[in-house]
């Protein structure tokens, strides 16, 4: 397994754990998924900012970060 494969696995696992936490009676599904998405964002940050697979000057680098965080913010706004 490559470094980025493990990061992708961590993202999937955190989203699944967030969903599993949302199945508990005390936690709403949306909040569980949001928590999992926050943890997945940490993995994404590590892959895109700390150890990018492409040079930092590549415009796709910034576009991937903007799209991910925009989606996360939109999801947060729909929760509230």
mmCIF file as gemmi writes it, N, C-alpha and C atoms, coordinates in Angstrom:
data_model
loop_
_atom_site.group_PDB
_atom_site.id
_atom_site.type_symbol
_atom_site.label_atom_id
_atom_site.label_alt_id
_atom_site.label_comp_id
_atom_site.label_asym_id
_atom_site.label_entity_id
_atom_site.label_seq_id
_atom_site.pdbx_PDB_ins_code
_atom_site.Cartn_x
_atom_site.Cartn_y
_atom_site.Cartn_z
_atom_site.occupancy
_atom_site.B_iso_or_equiv
_atom_site.pdbx_formal_charge
_atom_site.auth_seq_id
_atom_site.auth_asym_id
_atom_site.pdbx_PDB_model_num
ATOM 1 N N . UNK Axp A 1 ? 0.843 -1.191 0 1 0 ? 1 A 1
ATOM 2 C CA . UNK Axp A 1 ? 0 0 0 1 0 ? 1 A 1
ATOM 3 C C . UNK Axp A 1 ? 0.879 1.243 0 1 0 ? 1 A 1
ATOM 4 N N . UNK Axp A 2 ? 0.468 2.186 -0.798 1 0 ? 2 A 1
ATOM 5 C CA . UNK Axp A 2 ? 1.156 3.461 -0.88 1 0 ? 2 A 1
ATOM 6 C C . UNK Axp A 2 ? 0.67 4.38 0.248 1 0 ? 2 A 1
ATOM 7 N N . UNK Axp A 3 ? 1.417 5.434 0.498 1 0 ? 3 A 1
ATOM 8 C CA . UNK Axp A 3 ? 1.065 6.4 1.532 1 0 ? 3 A 1
ATOM 9 C C . UNK Axp A 3 ? -0.325 6.987 1.285 1 0 ? 3 A 1
ATOM 10 N N . UNK Axp A 4 ? -0.601 7.337 0.036 1 0 ? 4 A 1
ATOM 11 C CA . UNK Axp A 4 ? -1.881 7.964 -0.289 1 0 ? 4 A 1
ATOM 12 C C . UNK Axp A 4 ? -3.033 6.958 -0.242 1 0 ? 4 A 1
ATOM 13 N N . UNK Axp A 5 ? -2.748 5.71 -0.476 1 0 ? 5 A 1
ATOM 14 C CA . UNK Axp A 5 ? -3.782 4.68 -0.312 1 0 ? 5 A 1
ATOM 15 C C . UNK Axp A 5 ? -4.213 4.59 1.146 1 0 ? 5 A 1
ATOM 16 N N . UNK Axp A 6 ? -3.258 4.673 2.05 1 0 ? 6 A 1
ATOM 17 C CA . UNK Axp A 6 ? -3.594 4.642 3.484 1 0 ? 6 A 1
ATOM 18 C C . UNK Axp A 6 ? -4.396 5.881 3.882 1 0 ? 6 A 1
ATOM 19 N N . UNK Axp A 7 ? -4.042 7.032 3.308 1 0 ? 7 A 1
ATOM 20 C CA . UNK Axp A 7 ? -4.814 8.239 3.604 1 0 ? 7 A 1
ATOM 21 C C . UNK Axp A 7 ? -6.246 8.12 3.099 1 0 ? 7 A 1
ATOM 22 N N . UNK Axp A 8 ? -6.419 7.588 1.897 1 0 ? 8 A 1
ATOM 23 C CA . UNK Axp A 8 ? -7.779 7.38 1.379 1 0 ? 8 A 1
ATOM 24 C C . UNK Axp A 8 ? -8.547 6.39 2.24 1 0 ? 8 A 1
ATOM 25 N N . UNK Axp A 9 ? -7.871 5.347 2.689 1 0 ? 9 A 1
ATOM 26 C CA . UNK Axp A 9 ? -8.509 4.392 3.597 1 0 ? 9 A 1
ATOM 27 C C . UNK Axp A 9 ? -8.917 5.05 4.904 1 0 ? 9 A 1
ATOM 28 N N . UNK Axp A 10 ? -8.078 5.954 5.401 1 0 ? 10 A 1
ATOM 29 C CA . UNK Axp A 10 ? -8.419 6.692 6.62 1 0 ? 10 A 1
ATOM 30 C C . UNK Axp A 10 ? -9.624 7.581 6.432 1 0 ? 10 A 1
ATOM 31 N N . UNK Axp A 11 ? -9.733 8.192 5.244 1 0 ? 11 A 1
ATOM 32 C CA . UNK Axp A 11 ? -10.901 9.027 4.961 1 0 ? 11 A 1
ATOM 33 C C . UNK Axp A 11 ? -12.175 8.196 4.938 1 0 ? 11 A 1
ATOM 34 N N . UNK Axp A 12 ? -12.116 7.074 4.257 1 0 ? 12 A 1
ATOM 35 C CA . UNK Axp A 12 ? -13.296 6.197 4.183 1 0 ? 12 A 1
ATOM 36 C C . UNK Axp A 12 ? -13.661 5.683 5.569 1 0 ? 12 A 1
ATOM 37 N N . UNK Axp A 13 ? -12.651 5.264 6.33 1 0 ? 13 A 1
ATOM 38 C CA . UNK Axp A 13 ? -12.912 4.739 7.669 1 0 ? 13 A 1
ATOM 39 C C . UNK Axp A 13 ? -13.523 5.802 8.574 1 0 ? 13 A 1
ATOM 40 N N . UNK Axp A 14 ? -13.036 7.039 8.481 1 0 ? 14 A 1
ATOM 41 C CA . UNK Axp A 14 ? -13.59 8.084 9.35 1 0 ? 14 A 1
ATOM 42 C C . UNK Axp A 14 ? -15.036 8.402 8.982 1 0 ? 14 A 1
ATOM 43 N N . UNK Axp A 15 ? -15.353 8.383 7.69 1 0 ? 15 A 1
ATOM 44 C CA . UNK Axp A 15 ? -16.747 8.616 7.295 1 0 ? 15 A 1
ATOM 45 C C . UNK Axp A 15 ? -17.649 7.466 7.743 1 0 ? 15 A 1
ATOM 46 N N . UNK Axp A 16 ? -17.147 6.243 7.633 1 0 ? 16 A 1
ATOM 47 C CA . UNK Axp A 16 ? -17.933 5.086 8.101 1 0 ? 16 A 1
ATOM 48 C C . UNK Axp A 16 ? -18.116 5.11 9.614 1 0 ? 16 A 1
ATOM 49 N N . UNK Axp A 17 ? -17.067 5.494 10.34 1 0 ? 17 A 1
ATOM 50 C CA . UNK Axp A 17 ? -17.199 5.597 11.796 1 0 ? 17 A 1
ATOM 51 C C . UNK Axp A 17 ? -18.168 6.715 12.18 1 0 ? 17 A 1
ATOM 52 N N . UNK Axp A 18 ? -18.147 7.815 11.418 1 0 ? 18 A 1
ATOM 53 C CA . UNK Axp A 18 ? -19.106 8.889 11.668 1 0 ? 18 A 1
ATOM 54 C C . UNK Axp A 18 ? -20.533 8.419 11.436 1 0 ? 18 A 1
ATOM 55 N N . UNK Axp A 19 ? -20.72 7.626 10.371 1 0 ? 19 A 1
ATOM 56 C CA . UNK Axp A 19 ? -22.048 7.073 10.111 1 0 ? 19 A 1
ATOM 57 C C . UNK Axp A 19 ? -22.454 6.116 11.224 1 0 ? 19 A 1
ATOM 58 N N . UNK Axp A 20 ? -21.523 5.278 11.668 1 0 ? 20 A 1
ATOM 59 C CA . UNK Axp A 20 ? -21.816 4.33 12.749 1 0 ? 20 A 1
ATOM 60 C C . UNK Axp A 20 ? -22.156 5.069 14.043 1 0 ? 20 A 1
ATOM 61 N N . UNK Axp A 21 ? -21.443 6.166 14.308 1 0 ? 21 A 1
ATOM 62 C CA . UNK Axp A 21 ? -21.758 6.958 15.501 1 0 ? 21 A 1
ATOM 63 C C . UNK Axp A 21 ? -23.147 7.565 15.381 1 0 ? 21 A 1
ATOM 64 N N . UNK Axp A 22 ? -23.538 7.922 14.166 1 0 ? 22 A 1
ATOM 65 C CA . UNK Axp A 22 ? -24.868 8.489 13.947 1 0 ? 22 A 1
ATOM 66 C C . UNK Axp A 22 ? -25.981 7.492 14.157 1 0 ? 22 A 1
ATOM 67 N N . UNK Axp A 23 ? -25.662 6.215 14.165 1 0 ? 23 A 1
ATOM 68 C CA . UNK Axp A 23 ? -26.674 5.194 14.401 1 0 ? 23 A 1
ATOM 69 C C . UNK Axp A 23 ? -27.018 5.064 15.889 1 0 ? 23 A 1
ATOM 70 N N . UNK Axp A 24 ? -26.173 5.624 16.747 1 0 ? 24 A 1
ATOM 71 C CA . UNK Axp A 24 ? -26.45 5.621 18.189 1 0 ? 24 A 1
ATOM 72 C C . UNK Axp A 24 ? -27.606 6.575 18.461 1 0 ? 24 A 1
ATOM 73 N N . UNK Axp A 25 ? -28.431 6.232 19.417 1 0 ? 25 A 1
ATOM 74 C CA . UNK Axp A 25 ? -29.639 7.017 19.708 1 0 ? 25 A 1
ATOM 75 C C . UNK Axp A 25 ? -29.318 8.443 20.168 1 0 ? 25 A 1
ATOM 76 N N . UNK Axp A 26 ? -28.163 8.643 20.808 1 0 ? 26 A 1
ATOM 77 C CA . UNK Axp A 26 ? -27.829 9.969 21.332 1 0 ? 26 A 1
ATOM 78 C C . UNK Axp A 26 ? -27.244 10.9 20.281 1 0 ? 26 A 1
ATOM 79 N N . UNK Axp A 27 ? -26.874 10.366 19.11 1 0 ? 27 A 1
ATOM 80 C CA . UNK Axp A 27 ? -26.219 11.171 18.079 1 0 ? 27 A 1
ATOM 81 C C . UNK Axp A 27 ? -27.065 11.139 16.809 1 0 ? 27 A 1
ATOM 82 N N . UNK Axp A 28 ? -27.355 12.314 16.279 1 0 ? 28 A 1
ATOM 83 C CA . UNK Axp A 28 ? -28.089 12.402 15.021 1 0 ? 28 A 1
ATOM 84 C C . UNK Axp A 28 ? -27.173 11.954 13.881 1 0 ? 28 A 1
ATOM 85 N N . UNK Axp A 29 ? -27.729 11.317 12.873 1 0 ? 29 A 1
ATOM 86 C CA . UNK Axp A 29 ? -26.943 10.797 11.754 1 0 ? 29 A 1
ATOM 87 C C . UNK Axp A 29 ? -26.151 11.912 11.084 1 0 ? 29 A 1
ATOM 88 N N . UNK Axp A 30 ? -26.765 13.067 10.901 1 0 ? 30 A 1
ATOM 89 C CA . UNK Axp A 30 ? -26.101 14.174 10.232 1 0 ? 30 A 1
ATOM 90 C C . UNK Axp A 30 ? -24.885 14.651 11.028 1 0 ? 30 A 1
ATOM 91 N N . UNK Axp A 31 ? -25.001 14.691 12.347 1 0 ? 31 A 1
ATOM 92 C CA . UNK Axp A 31 ? -23.873 15.119 13.165 1 0 ? 31 A 1
ATOM 93 C C . UNK Axp A 31 ? -22.767 14.068 13.176 1 0 ? 31 A 1
ATOM 94 N N . UNK Axp A 32 ? -23.142 12.819 13.143 1 0 ? 32 A 1
ATOM 95 C CA . UNK Axp A 32 ? -22.139 11.762 13.053 1 0 ? 32 A 1
ATOM 96 C C . UNK Axp A 32 ? -21.366 11.844 11.748 1 0 ? 32 A 1
ATOM 97 N N . UNK Axp A 33 ? -22.093 12.035 10.65 1 0 ? 33 A 1
ATOM 98 C CA . UNK Axp A 33 ? -21.426 12.181 9.352 1 0 ? 33 A 1
ATOM 99 C C . UNK Axp A 33 ? -20.572 13.435 9.303 1 0 ? 33 A 1
ATOM 100 N N . UNK Axp A 34 ? -21.041 14.505 9.915 1 0 ? 34 A 1
ATOM 101 C CA . UNK Axp A 34 ? -20.253 15.734 9.932 1 0 ? 34 A 1
ATOM 102 C C . UNK Axp A 34 ? -18.956 15.533 10.716 1 0 ? 34 A 1
ATOM 103 N N . UNK Axp A 35 ? -19.038 14.845 11.839 1 0 ? 35 A 1
ATOM 104 C CA . UNK Axp A 35 ? -17.825 14.546 12.61 1 0 ? 35 A 1
ATOM 105 C C . UNK Axp A 35 ? -16.856 13.69 11.808 1 0 ? 35 A 1
ATOM 106 N N . UNK Axp A 36 ? -17.386 12.692 11.109 1 0 ? 36 A 1
ATOM 107 C CA . UNK Axp A 36 ? -16.544 11.868 10.257 1 0 ? 36 A 1
ATOM 108 C C . UNK Axp A 36 ? -15.918 12.676 9.133 1 0 ? 36 A 1
ATOM 109 N N . UNK Axp A 37 ? -16.666 13.618 8.574 1 0 ? 37 A 1
ATOM 110 C CA . UNK Axp A 37 ? -16.133 14.475 7.517 1 0 ? 37 A 1
ATOM 111 C C . UNK Axp A 37 ? -15.037 15.392 8.045 1 0 ? 37 A 1
ATOM 112 N N . UNK Axp A 38 ? -15.174 15.847 9.281 1 0 ? 38 A 1
ATOM 113 C CA . UNK Axp A 38 ? -14.116 16.669 9.873 1 0 ? 38 A 1
ATOM 114 C C . UNK Axp A 38 ? -12.827 15.875 10.024 1 0 ? 38 A 1
ATOM 115 N N . UNK Axp A 39 ? -12.94 14.632 10.472 1 0 ? 39 A 1
ATOM 116 C CA . UNK Axp A 39 ? -11.754 13.789 10.608 1 0 ? 39 A 1
ATOM 117 C C . UNK Axp A 39 ? -11.176 13.477 9.225 1 0 ? 39 A 1
ATOM 118 N N . UNK Axp A 40 ? -12.035 13.226 8.25 1 0 ? 40 A 1
ATOM 119 C CA . UNK Axp A 40 ? -11.561 12.982 6.886 1 0 ? 40 A 1
ATOM 120 C C . UNK Axp A 40 ? -10.847 14.212 6.342 1 0 ? 40 A 1
ATOM 121 N N . UNK Axp A 41 ? -11.269 15.4 6.759 1 0 ? 41 A 1
ATOM 122 C CA . UNK Axp A 41 ? -10.609 16.627 6.34 1 0 ? 41 A 1
ATOM 123 C C . UNK Axp A 41 ? -9.178 16.673 6.849 1 0 ? 41 A 1
ATOM 124 N N . UNK Axp A 42 ? -8.933 16.142 8.03 1 0 ? 42 A 1
ATOM 125 C CA . UNK Axp A 42 ? -7.56 16.087 8.54 1 0 ? 42 A 1
ATOM 126 C C . UNK Axp A 42 ? -6.688 15.204 7.65 1 0 ? 42 A 1
ATOM 127 N N . UNK Axp A 43 ? -7.228 14.078 7.205 1 0 ? 43 A 1
ATOM 128 C CA . UNK Axp A 43 ? -6.486 13.218 6.284 1 0 ? 43 A 1
ATOM 129 C C . UNK Axp A 43 ? -6.248 13.937 4.962 1 0 ? 43 A 1
ATOM 130 N N . UNK Axp A 44 ? -7.271 14.631 4.47 1 0 ? 44 A 1
ATOM 131 C CA . UNK Axp A 44 ? -7.133 15.363 3.224 1 0 ? 44 A 1
ATOM 132 C C . UNK Axp A 44 ? -6.094 16.462 3.357 1 0 ? 44 A 1
ATOM 133 N N . UNK Axp A 45 ? -6.108 17.159 4.47 1 0 ? 45 A 1
ATOM 134 C CA . UNK Axp A 45 ? -5.13 18.216 4.707 1 0 ? 45 A 1
ATOM 135 C C . UNK Axp A 45 ? -3.712 17.647 4.682 1 0 ? 45 A 1
ATOM 136 N N . UNK Axp A 46 ? -3.538 16.495 5.285 1 0 ? 46 A 1
ATOM 137 C CA . UNK Axp A 46 ? -2.22 15.863 5.28 1 0 ? 46 A 1
ATOM 138 C C . UNK Axp A 46 ? -1.789 15.519 3.859 1 0 ? 46 A 1
ATOM 139 N N . UNK Axp A 47 ? -2.723 15.038 3.049 1 0 ? 47 A 1
ATOM 140 C CA . UNK Axp A 47 ? -2.387 14.631 1.687 1 0 ? 47 A 1
ATOM 141 C C . UNK Axp A 47 ? -2.179 15.826 0.754 1 0 ? 47 A 1
ATOM 142 N N . UNK Axp A 48 ? -2.93 16.889 0.949 1 0 ? 48 A 1
ATOM 143 C CA . UNK Axp A 48 ? -2.885 17.999 0.009 1 0 ? 48 A 1
ATOM 144 C C . UNK Axp A 48 ? -1.913 19.092 0.44 1 0 ? 48 A 1
ATOM 145 N N . UNK Axp A 49 ? -1.82 19.364 1.733 1 0 ? 49 A 1
ATOM 146 C CA . UNK Axp A 49 ? -1.006 20.486 2.203 1 0 ? 49 A 1
ATOM 147 C C . UNK Axp A 49 ? 0.365 20.025 2.686 1 0 ? 49 A 1
ATOM 148 N N . UNK Axp A 50 ? 0.404 19.043 3.557 1 0 ? 50 A 1
ATOM 149 C CA . UNK Axp A 50 ? 1.69 18.63 4.132 1 0 ? 50 A 1
ATOM 150 C C . UNK Axp A 50 ? 2.543 17.819 3.166 1 0 ? 50 A 1
ATOM 151 N N . UNK Axp A 51 ? 1.956 16.858 2.475 1 0 ? 51 A 1
ATOM 152 C CA . UNK Axp A 51 ? 2.696 15.981 1.564 1 0 ? 51 A 1
ATOM 153 C C . UNK Axp A 51 ? 1.972 15.87 0.226 1 0 ? 51 A 1
ATOM 154 N N . UNK Axp A 52 ? 1.938 16.944 -0.544 1 0 ? 52 A 1
ATOM 155 C CA . UNK Axp A 52 ? 1.177 16.893 -1.796 1 0 ? 52 A 1
ATOM 156 C C . UNK Axp A 52 ? 1.829 15.975 -2.828 1 0 ? 52 A 1
ATOM 157 N N . UNK Axp A 53 ? 1.008 15.229 -3.574 1 0 ? 53 A 1
ATOM 158 C CA . UNK Axp A 53 ? 1.566 14.365 -4.614 1 0 ? 53 A 1
ATOM 159 C C . UNK Axp A 53 ? 1.995 15.161 -5.842 1 0 ? 53 A 1
ATOM 160 N N . UNK Axp A 54 ? 1.474 16.37 -5.993 1 0 ? 54 A 1
ATOM 161 C CA . UNK Axp A 54 ? 1.817 17.23 -7.111 1 0 ? 54 A 1
ATOM 162 C C . UNK Axp A 54 ? 2.505 18.478 -6.56 1 0 ? 54 A 1
ATOM 163 N N . UNK Axp A 55 ? 3.251 19.172 -7.385 1 0 ? 55 A 1
ATOM 164 C CA . UNK Axp A 55 ? 3.877 20.416 -6.914 1 0 ? 55 A 1
ATOM 165 C C . UNK Axp A 55 ? 2.829 21.405 -6.403 1 0 ? 55 A 1
ATOM 166 N N . UNK Axp A 56 ? 3.198 22.174 -5.408 1 0 ? 56 A 1
ATOM 167 C CA . UNK Axp A 56 ? 2.261 23.127 -4.804 1 0 ? 56 A 1
ATOM 168 C C . UNK Axp A 56 ? 1.817 24.197 -5.792 1 0 ? 56 A 1
ATOM 169 N N . UNK Axp A 57 ? 2.552 24.393 -6.87 1 0 ? 57 A 1
ATOM 170 C CA . UNK Axp A 57 ? 2.172 25.405 -7.851 1 0 ? 57 A 1
ATOM 171 C C . UNK Axp A 57 ? 1.114 24.897 -8.825 1 0 ? 57 A 1
ATOM 172 N N . UNK Axp A 58 ? 0.795 23.616 -8.747 1 0 ? 58 A 1
ATOM 173 C CA . UNK Axp A 58 ? -0.217 23.043 -9.637 1 0 ? 58 A 1
ATOM 174 C C . UNK Axp A 58 ? -1.593 23.578 -9.243 1 0 ? 58 A 1
ATOM 175 N N . UNK Axp A 59 ? -2.352 24.184 -10.173 1 0 ? 59 A 1
ATOM 176 C CA . UNK Axp A 59 ? -3.667 24.745 -9.829 1 0 ? 59 A 1
ATOM 177 C C . UNK Axp A 59 ? -4.663 23.69 -9.343 1 0 ? 59 A 1
ATOM 178 N N . UNK Axp A 60 ? -4.479 22.435 -9.738 1 0 ? 60 A 1
ATOM 179 C CA . UNK Axp A 60 ? -5.391 21.385 -9.278 1 0 ? 60 A 1
ATOM 180 C C . UNK Axp A 60 ? -5.249 21.157 -7.779 1 0 ? 60 A 1
ATOM 181 N N . UNK Axp A 61 ? -4.095 21.47 -7.242 1 0 ? 61 A 1
ATOM 182 C CA . UNK Axp A 61 ? -3.831 21.346 -5.801 1 0 ? 61 A 1
ATOM 183 C C . UNK Axp A 61 ? -4.781 22.24 -5.014 1 0 ? 61 A 1
ATOM 184 N N . UNK Axp A 62 ? -4.84 23.502 -5.4 1 0 ? 62 A 1
ATOM 185 C CA . UNK Axp A 62 ? -5.733 24.447 -4.72 1 0 ? 62 A 1
ATOM 186 C C . UNK Axp A 62 ? -7.195 24.134 -5.013 1 0 ? 62 A 1
ATOM 187 N N . UNK Axp A 63 ? -7.5 23.722 -6.232 1 0 ? 63 A 1
ATOM 188 C CA . UNK Axp A 63 ? -8.885 23.436 -6.594 1 0 ? 63 A 1
ATOM 189 C C . UNK Axp A 63 ? -9.448 22.28 -5.771 1 0 ? 63 A 1
ATOM 190 N N . UNK Axp A 64 ? -8.647 21.243 -5.543 1 0 ? 64 A 1
ATOM 191 C CA . UNK Axp A 64 ? -9.113 20.104 -4.741 1 0 ? 64 A 1
ATOM 192 C C . UNK Axp A 64 ? -9.428 20.536 -3.316 1 0 ? 64 A 1
ATOM 193 N N . UNK Axp A 65 ? -8.58 21.36 -2.734 1 0 ? 65 A 1
ATOM 194 C CA . UNK Axp A 65 ? -8.819 21.835 -1.364 1 0 ? 65 A 1
ATOM 195 C C . UNK Axp A 65 ? -10.05 22.722 -1.295 1 0 ? 65 A 1
ATOM 196 N N . UNK Axp A 66 ? -10.227 23.591 -2.271 1 0 ? 66 A 1
ATOM 197 C CA . UNK Axp A 66 ? -11.382 24.497 -2.28 1 0 ? 66 A 1
ATOM 198 C C . UNK Axp A 66 ? -12.679 23.713 -2.428 1 0 ? 66 A 1
ATOM 199 N N . UNK Axp A 67 ? -12.706 22.74 -3.331 1 0 ? 67 A 1
ATOM 200 C CA . UNK Axp A 67 ? -13.924 21.955 -3.554 1 0 ? 67 A 1
ATOM 201 C C . UNK Axp A 67 ? -14.289 21.169 -2.304 1 0 ? 67 A 1
ATOM 202 N N . UNK Axp A 68 ? -13.307 20.504 -1.684 1 0 ? 68 A 1
ATOM 203 C CA . UNK Axp A 68 ? -13.59 19.704 -0.484 1 0 ? 68 A 1
ATOM 204 C C . UNK Axp A 68 ? -14.13 20.589 0.639 1 0 ? 68 A 1
ATOM 205 N N . UNK Axp A 69 ? -13.457 21.696 0.924 1 0 ? 69 A 1
ATOM 206 C CA . UNK Axp A 69 ? -13.875 22.535 2.039 1 0 ? 69 A 1
ATOM 207 C C . UNK Axp A 69 ? -15.182 23.267 1.74 1 0 ? 69 A 1
ATOM 208 N N . UNK Axp A 70 ? -15.422 23.599 0.502 1 0 ? 70 A 1
ATOM 209 C CA . UNK Axp A 70 ? -16.707 24.208 0.145 1 0 ? 70 A 1
ATOM 210 C C . UNK Axp A 70 ? -17.846 23.228 0.393 1 0 ? 70 A 1
ATOM 211 N N . UNK Axp A 71 ? -17.648 21.991 -0.002 1 0 ? 71 A 1
ATOM 212 C CA . UNK Axp A 71 ? -18.665 20.974 0.259 1 0 ? 71 A 1
ATOM 213 C C . UNK Axp A 71 ? -18.913 20.78 1.734 1 0 ? 71 A 1
ATOM 214 N N . UNK Axp A 72 ? -17.851 20.807 2.522 1 0 ? 72 A 1
ATOM 215 C CA . UNK Axp A 72 ? -17.986 20.632 3.968 1 0 ? 72 A 1
ATOM 216 C C . UNK Axp A 72 ? -18.735 21.807 4.599 1 0 ? 72 A 1
ATOM 217 N N . UNK Axp A 73 ? -18.443 23.01 4.145 1 0 ? 73 A 1
ATOM 218 C CA . UNK Axp A 73 ? -19.133 24.198 4.676 1 0 ? 73 A 1
ATOM 219 C C . UNK Axp A 73 ? -20.605 24.187 4.269 1 0 ? 73 A 1
ATOM 220 N N . UNK Axp A 74 ? -20.889 23.809 3.033 1 0 ? 74 A 1
ATOM 221 C CA . UNK Axp A 74 ? -22.292 23.728 2.579 1 0 ? 74 A 1
ATOM 222 C C . UNK Axp A 74 ? -23.044 22.709 3.412 1 0 ? 74 A 1
ATOM 223 N N . UNK Axp A 75 ? -22.409 21.579 3.689 1 0 ? 75 A 1
ATOM 224 C CA . UNK Axp A 75 ? -23.044 20.543 4.512 1 0 ? 75 A 1
ATOM 225 C C . UNK Axp A 75 ? -23.316 21.058 5.912 1 0 ? 75 A 1
ATOM 226 N N . UNK Axp A 76 ? -22.365 21.791 6.485 1 0 ? 76 A 1
ATOM 227 C CA . UNK Axp A 76 ? -22.555 22.358 7.826 1 0 ? 76 A 1
ATOM 228 C C . UNK Axp A 76 ? -23.717 23.35 7.82 1 0 ? 76 A 1
ATOM 229 N N . UNK Axp A 77 ? -23.799 24.181 6.807 1 0 ? 77 A 1
ATOM 230 C CA . UNK Axp A 77 ? -24.879 25.164 6.74 1 0 ? 77 A 1
ATOM 231 C C . UNK Axp A 77 ? -26.235 24.479 6.621 1 0 ? 77 A 1
ATOM 232 N N . UNK Axp A 78 ? -26.312 23.38 5.868 1 0 ? 78 A 1
ATOM 233 C CA . UNK Axp A 78 ? -27.596 22.687 5.745 1 0 ? 78 A 1
ATOM 234 C C . UNK Axp A 78 ? -27.991 22.003 7.041 1 0 ? 78 A 1
ATOM 235 N N . UNK Axp A 79 ? -27.009 21.651 7.878 1 0 ? 79 A 1
ATOM 236 C CA . UNK Axp A 79 ? -27.335 21.053 9.176 1 0 ? 79 A 1
ATOM 237 C C . UNK Axp A 79 ? -27.967 22.068 10.116 1 0 ? 79 A 1
ATOM 238 N N . UNK Axp A 80 ? -27.47 23.276 10.06 1 0 ? 80 A 1
ATOM 239 C CA . UNK Axp A 80 ? -27.965 24.295 10.987 1 0 ? 80 A 1
ATOM 240 C C . UNK Axp A 80 ? -29.166 24.94 10.391 1 0 ? 80 A 1
